[in-house]
Amino acid sequence: AYDGEEAVALCRKEEPDVVLMDISMPKMDGISATREIKDLLPQTAVIILTGHEEDEHVFGGIKAGAQGYLLKDSEPEDLSRAIRTVYAGDTIIAPELAQKMLSTFESGGPRGSRLAPPLTERELEVIRALAQGMSDRQIANSLGISEKTVRNHTSNIYRKLHIFDRTQAVIYAIREGVIDVEELEYRPSVEP
């Protein structure tokens, strides 16, 4: 698509599983286009592929519903892995951007009190596993529960926190002090 409006129109027509979206486009920027695509087709995963590293672009893309955020200079293997990851229902953020986001929170980014309404102990275990990048299957295996139960807990977390994806859950949990950034350990959820 040449611009954001054309991207939205193409998505409406084609109903793709995954969309690669740029931020800087004529007529409608990629964040606005992502928001419209997610409103029209919530099941469509969006990966923002851009040269913008600024916090407002990263957070804007995530808030718009993007499940992935990669820089244009990402290796082809990383892009391929990202497409498979978001297609499988997980989220992905380029490691350098994830580190920058975590640094924002560590350096006094906005913090609230504790989560309200409170998450159950099991939901806290699930959100910690989400923060480690674990897939539903990996979470189920580590907690000794079914994948369906993991999905139910994840849905409850989203509902309670008024969010709609794993990345937002993790950011919210870090900001609110439910998980400590030192607990985070990268575990790829999709095999190359």
PyMOL commands that set and color helices and strands:
alter all, ss='L'
color gray80, all
select helices_A, chain A and resi 4-14+30-40+55-64+76-87+95-106+121-131+136-143+147-161+166-175+181-183
alter helices_A, ss='H'
color red, helices_A
select strands_A, chain A and resi 18-21+45-50+68-71+92-93
alter strands_A, ss='S'
color yellow, strands_A
deselect
rebuild
show_as cartoon
